[in-house]
Amino acid sequence: MIDTVHGILETRGDDSVRIGIGGIGLEIVTPKLTGMQLGPLGSVVTLYTQIHIKDENITLFGFKDTEARSLFRSLNGVSGVGPRLALSILSSIHSQALYSAIEAEDVPALQEIPGIGKRTASRIIVDLKGKLTDVSLQLGESEG
């Protein structure tokens, strides 16, 4: 498992960054805001990562902190929510707003996220309600 990546921020795209580590450049897929929050090109950065292997494709996802990675893992564990949709969710809604929508069983709020229909929104709520409380408290304290 690749738990973290620490290196030089070489490039930044809409949904990925390239981090240089000892002559190797790793492309890491990130939520949109994460890429912008890493600082200027050339700066030393650390991302908390999750690797995903499907068929012959290996994708490395990166997050600014362990809480965001944990939320990604939780979303990815919901039936019908793969890694790309989980990343899209994290790119579309603030973590605290996502937690609030899940806890309030607010299906319409989740349906505003691109790629989320009524069935998937309901599944996210059923699978994650009450299971994200500790993480949401940690995020609320660190983001505030």
HELIX and SHEET records of a PDB file:
HELIX    1   1 LYS A   32  GLN A   37  1                                   6    
HELIX    2   2 THR A   66  ASN A   76  1                                  11    
HELIX    3   3 PRO A   83  SER A   92  1                                  10    
HELIX    4   4 SER A   95  GLU A  103  1                                   9    
HELIX    5   5 VAL A  107  GLN A  111  1                                   5    
HELIX    6   6 LYS A  118  LEU A  128  1                                  11    
HELIX    7   7 THR A  133  GLU A  143  1                                  11    
SHEET    1   A 5 ILE A  24  VAL A  29  0                                        
SHEET    2   A 5 SER A  16  ILE A  21 -1                                        
SHEET    3   A 5 THR A   4  ARG A  12 -1                                        
SHEET    4   A 5 VAL A  44  LYS A  54 -1                                        
SHEET    5   A 5 ASN A  57  PHE A  63 -1                                        
END                                                                             
